[in-house]
Amino acid sequence: MDSDPRPTTGWAGPIDLAAGERDLTWDAGLYRPVEPAALGDYVWEDRNANGVQDENEPGLNGVTVNLYDCDGNPVASTTTADDASGNAGYYLFDDLTPGCYEVEFVVPEGYVFSPQDQGADDGVDSDANPTSGRTDPINLAAGETDQT
């Protein structure tokens, strides 16, 4: 067991100074860690093409979902898959730096996009622009998880 009382981090080591010498070059930078953000949700087969997730409409696995920052730079990519309960069609981007993002859905062969922003509940509508496959910009705060 180590009995050294000095901290295991932040210790600069011994500094030898001559009598009367001053050394003012030893600094320490500190920062507050930023709590990461996350976003994600669901891709489903919109069987009645109304742009709203209805109870009888299943999730779709294997759909490519890309994440971009609001300057158009790619950040991450994933594919939809089963959630922890075995329900199909889910994706999640986590451990994100807070900021502005856009999600892009790559439409699988044989499908087209549903109408965008239908109904009053933003949590169960299609957010993909039918032309580009991208969402409007999404601003995430530190610690926020947006699953809409």
C-alpha positions as CSV (number, residue, x, y, z in Angstrom):
1,M,0.0,0.0,0.0
2,D,1.3,3.4,-1.0
3,S,1.5,5.8,2.0
4,D,2.4,8.9,-0.2
5,P,-0.1,11.6,0.9
6,R,0.2,13.5,-2.4
7,P,-2.7,13.3,-4.8
8,T,-2.4,10.8,-7.7
9,T,-3.5,13.4,-10.2
10,G,-2.4,17.0,-10.6
11,W,1.0,16.3,-9.0
12,A,3.8,18.1,-10.9
13,G,6.7,16.3,-9.1
14,P,9.6,17.8,-7.2
15,I,10.8,21.3,-8.1
16,D,14.3,22.2,-7.1
17,L,14.8,25.9,-6.5
18,A,18.0,27.7,-5.6
19,A,17.9,30.1,-2.6
20,G,16.0,33.2,-3.6
21,E,14.9,31.8,-7.0
22,R,11.3,32.2,-8.1
23,D,9.7,30.0,-10.7
24,L,6.2,31.2,-11.7
25,T,5.7,28.8,-14.6
26,W,3.7,26.0,-13.0
27,D,0.1,26.3,-14.0
28,A,-3.0,24.1,-14.0
29,G,-5.9,24.3,-16.4
30,L,-9.4,23.3,-15.2
31,Y,-12.7,22.9,-17.0
32,R,-16.2,21.9,-16.2
33,P,-17.2,18.7,-18.0
34,V,-20.2,19.2,-20.3
35,E,-22.9,16.7,-19.8
36,P,-23.5,14.9,-23.2
37,A,-26.7,15.0,-25.1
38,A,-28.6,12.4,-27.1
39,L,-31.2,12.1,-29.8
40,G,-33.1,9.3,-31.5
41,D,-36.4,7.7,-32.0
42,Y,-38.1,5.4,-34.5
43,V,-38.5,4.5,-38.1
44,W,-41.8,2.8,-38.9
45,E,-43.8,1.4,-41.9
46,D,-46.5,4.0,-42.4
47,R,-49.1,1.6,-43.8
48,N,-51.8,4.3,-44.3
49,A,-49.3,7.0,-45.5
50,N,-50.7,9.6,-43.1
51,G,-47.3,10.6,-41.6
52,V,-48.4,9.6,-38.1
53,Q,-47.3,6.4,-36.1
54,D,-50.5,4.4,-35.6
55,E,-50.6,1.4,-33.3
56,N,-50.7,-1.3,-36.0
57,E,-47.7,0.1,-37.9
58,P,-44.4,-1.9,-37.2
59,G,-40.9,-0.5,-36.9
60,L,-38.4,-1.1,-39.7
61,N,-34.9,-2.4,-38.9
62,G,-31.9,-1.9,-41.1
63,V,-32.7,1.7,-42.1
64,T,-29.6,3.9,-42.3
65,V,-29.8,7.0,-40.2
66,N,-27.1,9.7,-40.5
67,L,-26.3,12.6,-38.1
68,Y,-24.9,15.9,-39.2
69,D,-24.0,19.0,-37.4
70,C,-25.9,22.1,-38.6
71,D,-22.8,23.1,-40.7
72,G,-23.4,20.0,-42.8
73,N,-20.5,18.0,-41.4
74,P,-21.1,14.2,-40.8
75,V,-21.1,13.3,-37.1
76,A,-22.3,9.7,-36.9
77,S,-24.2,7.0,-38.7
78,T,-26.2,4.0,-37.5
79,T,-29.0,1.6,-38.6
80,T,-32.3,1.0,-37.0
81,A,-32.6,-2.1,-34.8
82,D,-34.5,-3.7,-32.0
83,D,-34.7,-1.8,-28.7
84,A,-34.1,-3.5,-25.4
85,S,-37.7,-4.9,-25.4
86,G,-37.3,-6.4,-28.9
87,N,-39.3,-3.7,-30.7
88,A,-38.0,-3.0,-34.2
89,G,-37.1,0.3,-35.8
90,Y,-35.2,2.2,-33.1
91,Y,-32.0,4.3,-33.3
92,L,-30.1,6.5,-30.9
93,F,-27.2,8.9,-31.1
94,D,-25.8,9.4,-27.6
95,D,-22.7,11.0,-26.1
96,L,-23.2,14.0,-28.3
97,T,-21.7,17.5,-27.7
98,P,-24.6,19.9,-27.0
99,G,-25.3,21.9,-30.1
100,C,-27.2,21.9,-33.4
101,Y,-27.9,18.7,-35.4
102,E,-29.9,17.4,-38.4
103,V,-30.9,13.7,-38.8
104,E,-30.9,12.2,-42.3
105,F,-32.9,9.0,-43.1
106,V,-31.9,7.0,-46.1
107,V,-35.1,5.6,-47.6
108,P,-34.9,1.8,-48.3
109,E,-35.5,0.5,-51.7
110,G,-39.3,0.2,-52.4
111,Y,-40.3,2.9,-49.9
112,V,-41.0,6.6,-50.1
113,F,-41.2,9.1,-47.3
114,S,-44.4,9.8,-45.5
115,P,-45.8,13.4,-45.3
116,Q,-43.8,15.6,-42.8
117,D,-45.1,17.1,-39.6
118,Q,-48.6,15.7,-39.6
119,G,-50.9,15.9,-36.6
120,A,-50.5,17.7,-33.3
121,D,-48.1,15.4,-31.6
122,D,-44.5,15.9,-32.7
123,G,-43.5,12.7,-30.9
124,V,-45.4,10.5,-33.3
125,D,-45.2,12.2,-36.7
126,S,-42.7,11.9,-39.5
127,D,-40.0,14.6,-39.3
128,A,-38.1,13.7,-42.4
129,N,-38.4,16.2,-45.3
130,P,-39.9,14.0,-48.1
131,T,-37.4,15.5,-50.7
132,S,-34.1,15.5,-48.7
133,G,-34.8,12.9,-46.0
134,R,-33.5,15.3,-43.4
135,T,-35.1,16.8,-40.3
136,D,-35.2,20.5,-39.5
137,P,-32.3,21.6,-37.2
138,I,-32.4,20.2,-33.6
139,N,-30.8,22.2,-30.9
140,L,-29.6,20.0,-28.0
141,A,-28.7,21.3,-24.5
142,A,-26.3,19.7,-22.2
143,G,-27.8,16.6,-20.6
144,E,-30.8,16.7,-23.0
145,T,-32.2,13.5,-24.6
146,D,-34.6,14.2,-27.4
147,Q,-36.5,11.1,-28.6
148,T,-39.1,12.7,-30.7
